[in-house]
């Protein structure tokens, strides 16, 4: 993966789900929330079977940590909603 030199911190998160259907719901839900182009973080999502992969690229570790926490909060919220309402 190539990154612009202004972006120095990168984190890759792979999340396996019990099924590809749940993974796709989470992927589609999180894909709607695009990062603004002027932001300090870029988010790239990919789906392979039942595994969601997120690559977060930030200008510094503080922005990366904030983005990772926000991303995982959204994943948890989506999974909790799926579990609650099917």
N, CA, C and O atoms as a DFTB+ gen file, in Angstrom:
344 C
 N C O
     1  1       0.850      -1.174       0.000
     2  2       0.000       0.000       0.000
     3  2       0.893       1.233       0.000
     4  3       1.836       1.318       0.787
     5  1       0.610       2.166      -0.856
     6  2       1.377       3.403      -0.871
     7  2       0.576       4.495      -0.184
     8  3      -0.642       4.588      -0.340
     9  1       1.278       5.316       0.575
    10  2       0.634       6.399       1.315
    11  2       1.314       7.700       0.958
    12  3       2.506       7.727       0.653
    13  1       0.557       8.771       0.997
    14  2       1.146      10.085       0.821
    15  2       2.094      10.336       1.981
    16  3       1.843       9.860       3.089
    17  1       3.163      11.064       1.760
    18  2       4.165      11.281       2.801
    19  2       3.601      12.024       3.999
    20  3       4.157      11.928       5.094
    21  1       2.509      12.762       3.824
    22  2       1.905      13.484       4.945
    23  2       1.209      12.531       5.912
    24  3       0.903      12.918       7.039
    25  1       0.958      11.307       5.494
    26  2       0.292      10.328       6.338
    27  2       1.325       9.321       6.825
    28  3       1.885       8.567       6.029
    29  1       1.577       9.307       8.125
    30  2       2.664       8.504       8.674
    31  2       2.219       7.305       9.493
    32  3       3.006       6.377       9.683
    33  1       1.003       7.289       9.980
    34  2       0.553       6.216      10.866
    35  2      -0.508       5.381      10.162
    36  3      -1.476       5.915       9.620
    37  1      -0.315       4.057      10.177
    38  2      -1.242       3.153       9.497
    39  2      -1.623       2.008      10.427
    40  3      -0.787       1.490      11.166
    41  1      -2.888       1.623      10.381
    42  2      -3.385       0.495      11.161
    43  2      -4.293      -0.340      10.272
    44  3      -5.189       0.191       9.615
    45  1      -4.062      -1.644      10.252
    46  2      -4.924      -2.564       9.526
    47  2      -5.661      -3.424      10.549
    48  3      -5.052      -4.038      11.424
    49  1      -6.981      -3.452      10.417
    50  2      -7.833      -4.225      11.321
    51  2      -8.593      -5.242      10.487
    52  3      -9.263      -4.876       9.521
    53  1      -8.496      -6.518      10.851
    54  2      -9.268      -7.570      10.201
    55  2     -10.254      -8.126      11.214
    56  3      -9.866      -8.557      12.300
    57  1     -11.539      -8.114      10.852
    58  2     -12.586      -8.575      11.755
    59  2     -13.353      -9.710      11.080
    60  3     -14.055      -9.483      10.095
    61  1     -13.222     -10.940      11.608
    62  2     -14.027     -12.047      11.074
    63  2     -15.423     -12.040      11.705
    64  3     -15.570     -11.793      12.902
    65  1     -16.424     -12.308      10.903
    66  2     -17.803     -12.375      11.372
    67  2     -18.305     -13.805      11.224
    68  3     -17.724     -14.587      10.471
    69  1     -19.379     -14.158      11.932
    70  2     -19.898     -15.533      11.857
    71  2     -20.374     -15.934      10.459
    72  3     -20.396     -17.119      10.126
    73  1     -20.755     -14.951       9.645
    74  2     -21.227     -15.265       8.289
    75  2     -20.864     -14.129       7.343
    76  3     -20.588     -13.006       7.765
    77  1     -20.870     -14.447       6.060
    78  2     -20.591     -13.421       5.055
    79  2     -21.731     -12.409       4.976
    80  3     -21.508     -11.254       4.612
    81  1     -22.953     -12.832       5.313
    82  2     -24.098     -11.911       5.288
    83  2     -23.936     -10.814       6.341
    84  3     -24.164      -9.638       6.057
    85  1     -23.544     -11.199       7.549
    86  2     -23.324     -10.201       8.604
    87  2     -22.159      -9.297       8.226
    88  3     -22.227      -8.082       8.415
    89  1     -21.100      -9.877       7.697
    90  2     -19.941      -9.078       7.277
    91  2     -20.345      -8.055       6.213
    92  3     -19.880      -6.915       6.236
    93  1     -21.206      -8.464       5.286
    94  2     -21.648      -7.541       4.237
    95  2     -22.510      -6.412       4.793
    96  3     -22.395      -5.268       4.351
    97  1     -23.364      -6.723       5.750
    98  2     -24.182      -5.672       6.374
    99  2     -23.290      -4.647       7.059
   100  3     -23.489      -3.443       6.904
   101  1     -22.308      -5.123       7.815
   102  2     -21.390      -4.206       8.502
   103  2     -20.593      -3.398       7.476
   104  3     -20.434      -2.187       7.627
   105  1     -20.098      -4.061       6.443
   106  2     -19.334      -3.382       5.397
   107  2     -20.146      -2.272       4.740
   108  3     -19.666      -1.148       4.587
   109  1     -21.377      -2.593       4.352
   110  2     -22.225      -1.585       3.693
   111  2     -22.569      -0.435       4.624
   112  3     -22.613       0.721       4.203
   113  1     -22.813      -0.750       5.885
   114  2     -23.135       0.294       6.861
   115  2     -21.965       1.244       7.051
   116  3     -22.149       2.460       7.085
   117  1     -20.764       0.695       7.175
   118  2     -19.586       1.536       7.425
   119  2     -19.078       2.219       6.160
   120  3     -18.400       3.242       6.244
   121  1     -19.392       1.675       5.002
   122  2     -18.954       2.296       3.744
   123  2     -19.670       3.609       3.473
   124  3     -19.148       4.468       2.761
   125  1     -20.850       3.769       4.032
   126  2     -21.620       5.008       3.837
   127  2     -20.907       6.189       4.491
   128  3     -20.994       7.316       4.003
   129  1     -20.205       5.933       5.588
   130  2     -19.548       6.991       6.372
   131  2     -18.157       7.277       5.820
   132  3     -17.161       6.809       6.372
   133  1     -18.083       8.034       4.745
   134  2     -16.802       8.393       4.141
   135  2     -16.126       9.503       4.943
   136  3     -16.780      10.396       5.480
   137  1     -14.792       9.418       5.006
   138  2     -14.036      10.462       5.682
   139  2     -13.967      11.693       4.780
   140  3     -13.834      11.552       3.564
   141  1     -14.054      12.891       5.345
   142  2     -13.950      14.096       4.520
   143  2     -12.547      14.206       3.912
   144  3     -11.565      13.836       4.555
   145  1     -12.451      14.708       2.690
   146  2     -11.145      14.779       2.021
   147  2     -10.135      15.657       2.762
   148  3      -8.928      15.448       2.636
   149  1     -10.603      16.611       3.513
   150  2      -9.680      17.493       4.233
   151  2      -9.255      16.903       5.576
   152  3      -8.438      17.490       6.285
   153  1      -9.807      15.748       5.922
   154  2      -9.568      15.132       7.228
   155  2      -8.142      14.655       7.399
   156  3      -7.362      14.595       6.448
   157  1      -7.825      14.320       8.625
   158  2      -6.497      13.837       8.965
   159  2      -6.383      12.325       8.867
   160  3      -5.320      11.761       9.125
   161  1      -7.481      11.662       8.493
   162  2      -7.493      10.202       8.426
   163  2      -8.172       9.753       7.140
   164  3      -9.174      10.326       6.711
   165  1      -7.601       8.714       6.536
   166  2      -8.242       8.051       5.395
   167  2      -8.636       6.654       5.841
   168  3      -7.919       6.018       6.614
   169  1      -9.769       6.179       5.360
   170  2     -10.258       4.844       5.708
   171  2     -10.510       4.085       4.420
   172  3     -11.194       4.571       3.520
   173  1      -9.948       2.883       4.342
   174  2     -10.164       2.007       3.203
   175  2     -10.752       0.703       3.722
   176  3     -10.165       0.051       4.586
   177  1     -11.906       0.325       3.198
   178  2     -12.572      -0.904       3.628
   179  2     -12.573      -1.927       2.507
   180  3     -12.697      -1.580       1.333
   181  1     -12.435      -3.193       2.881
   182  2     -12.515      -4.289       1.924
   183  2     -13.248      -5.446       2.585
   184  3     -13.187      -5.625       3.802
   185  1     -13.938      -6.221       1.771
   186  2     -14.695      -7.364       2.267
   187  2     -14.265      -8.592       1.493
   188  3     -14.241      -8.586       0.262
   189  1     -13.922      -9.656       2.226
   190  2     -13.548     -10.924       1.607
   191  2     -14.227     -12.041       2.386
   192  3     -13.793     -12.409       3.478
   193  1     -15.287     -12.569       1.815
   194  2     -16.039     -13.606       2.511
   195  2     -16.664     -13.061       3.778
   196  3     -17.475     -12.136       3.736
   197  1     -16.280     -13.643       4.908
   198  2     -16.841     -13.182       6.177
   199  2     -15.879     -12.270       6.940
   200  3     -16.082     -12.019       8.128
   201  1     -14.837     -11.773       6.277
   202  2     -13.842     -10.930       6.934
   203  2     -13.866      -9.509       6.388
   204  3     -13.740      -9.278       5.185
   205  1     -14.031      -8.573       7.300
   206  2     -13.970      -7.151       6.972
   207  2     -12.568      -6.654       7.300
   208  3     -12.070      -6.865       8.406
   209  1     -11.940      -6.000       6.342
   210  2     -10.620      -5.417       6.562
   211  2     -10.722      -3.911       6.439
   212  3     -11.258      -3.385       5.464
   213  1     -10.199      -3.227       7.443
   214  2     -10.163      -1.767       7.439
   215  2      -8.711      -1.326       7.553
   216  3      -7.968      -1.804       8.410
   217  1      -8.320      -0.411       6.682
   218  2      -7.006       0.200       6.767
   219  2      -7.230       1.672       7.091
   220  3      -7.860       2.402       6.327
   221  1      -6.712       2.087       8.219
   222  2      -6.808       3.482       8.643
   223  2      -5.438       4.111       8.492
   224  3      -4.440       3.579       8.976
   225  1      -5.400       5.252       7.814
   226  2      -4.145       5.940       7.537
   227  2      -4.287       7.361       8.056
   228  3      -5.175       8.103       7.635
   229  1      -3.403       7.732       8.976
   230  2      -3.542       9.025       9.635
   231  2      -2.233       9.818       9.575
   232  3      -1.163       9.283       9.287
   233  1      -2.367      11.104       9.858
   234  2      -1.194      11.982       9.871
   235  2      -0.297      11.736      11.076
   236  3       0.914      11.948      11.011
   237  1      -0.900      11.284      12.183
   238  2      -0.109      11.043      13.390
   239  2      -0.803       9.989      14.248
   240  3      -1.977       9.692      14.027
   241  1      -0.100       9.426      15.215
   242  2      -0.676       8.367      16.042
   243  2      -1.920       8.788      16.818
   244  3      -2.819       7.969      17.012
   245  1      -1.997      10.024      17.261
   246  2      -3.169      10.485      18.010
   247  2      -4.419      10.423      17.133
   248  3      -5.453       9.920      17.570
   249  1      -4.336      10.924      15.914
   250  2      -5.475      10.862      14.990
   251  2      -5.815       9.416      14.641
   252  3      -6.985       9.071      14.475
   253  1      -4.788       8.573      14.529
   254  2      -5.010       7.162      14.222
   255  2      -5.764       6.483      15.368
   256  3      -6.708       5.730      15.128
   257  1      -5.360       6.740      16.586
   258  2      -6.030       6.152      17.752
   259  2      -7.500       6.591      17.818
   260  3      -8.392       5.776      18.054
   261  1      -7.732       7.874      17.607
   262  2      -9.104       8.397      17.628
   263  2      -9.948       7.745      16.532
   264  3     -11.086       7.344      16.778
   265  1      -9.397       7.642      15.341
   266  2     -10.127       7.032      14.222
   267  2     -10.391       5.552      14.468
   268  3     -11.470       5.055      14.145
   269  1      -9.420       4.843      15.036
   270  2      -9.596       3.420      15.319
   271  2     -10.692       3.212      16.359
   272  3     -11.534       2.326      16.210
   273  1     -10.679       4.025      17.407
   274  2     -11.719       3.910      18.436
   275  2     -13.103       4.187      17.857
   276  3     -14.062       3.472      18.147
   277  1     -13.197       5.228      17.039
   278  2     -14.477       5.577      16.406
   279  2     -14.947       4.452      15.486
   280  3     -16.120       4.080      15.501
   281  1     -14.032       3.917      14.691
   282  2     -14.371       2.837      13.774
   283  2     -14.879       1.614      14.536
   284  3     -15.907       1.043      14.172
   285  1     -14.169       1.210      15.586
   286  2     -14.578       0.034      16.355
   287  2     -15.891       0.275      17.092
   288  3     -16.684      -0.651      17.258
   289  1     -16.126       1.506      17.535
   290  2     -17.428       1.841      18.131
   291  2     -18.552       1.638      17.113
   292  3     -19.605       1.099      17.454
   293  1     -18.336       2.062      15.875
   294  2     -19.347       1.886      14.827
   295  2     -19.570       0.409      14.509
   296  3     -20.703      -0.019      14.287
   297  1     -18.488      -0.366      14.488
   298  2     -18.626      -1.808      14.249
   299  2     -19.472      -2.426      15.360
   300  3     -20.397      -3.189      15.083
   301  1     -19.164      -2.104      16.599
   302  2     -19.907      -2.640      17.744
   303  2     -21.381      -2.237      17.682
   304  3     -22.263      -3.066      17.907
   305  1     -21.641      -0.975      17.381
   306  2     -23.021      -0.504      17.281
   307  2     -23.785      -1.272      16.196
   308  3     -24.932      -1.669      16.398
   309  1     -23.145      -1.474      15.062
   310  2     -23.783      -2.198      13.957
   311  2     -24.071      -3.642      14.345
   312  3     -25.163      -4.149      14.089
   313  1     -23.095      -4.307      14.962
   314  2     -23.280      -5.702      15.382
   315  2     -24.357      -5.796      16.459
   316  3     -25.194      -6.698      16.417
   317  1     -24.346      -4.880      17.415
   318  2     -25.387      -4.874      18.451
   319  2     -26.779      -4.704      17.837
   320  3     -27.737      -5.342      18.273
   321  1     -26.885      -3.842      16.825
   322  2     -28.166      -3.627      16.149
   323  2     -28.617      -4.886      15.406
   324  3     -29.793      -5.250      15.443
   325  1     -27.676      -5.545      14.735
   326  2     -28.003      -6.801      14.044
   327  2     -28.477      -7.843      15.045
   328  3     -29.468      -8.532      14.803
   329  1     -27.779      -7.962      16.163
   330  2     -28.150      -8.948      17.175
   331  2     -29.512      -8.641      17.797
   332  3     -30.273      -9.548      18.132
   333  1     -29.798      -7.379      17.941
   334  2     -31.063      -6.985      18.588
   335  2     -32.276      -7.191      17.663
   336  3     -33.323      -7.688      18.077
   337  1     -32.091      -6.786      16.388
   338  2     -33.230      -6.791      15.471
   339  2     -33.160      -7.875      14.392
   340  3     -34.084      -8.029      13.594
   341  1     -32.061      -8.617      14.380
   342  2     -31.948      -9.722      13.419
   343  2     -31.569      -9.217      12.116
   344  3     -31.423      -9.992      11.172
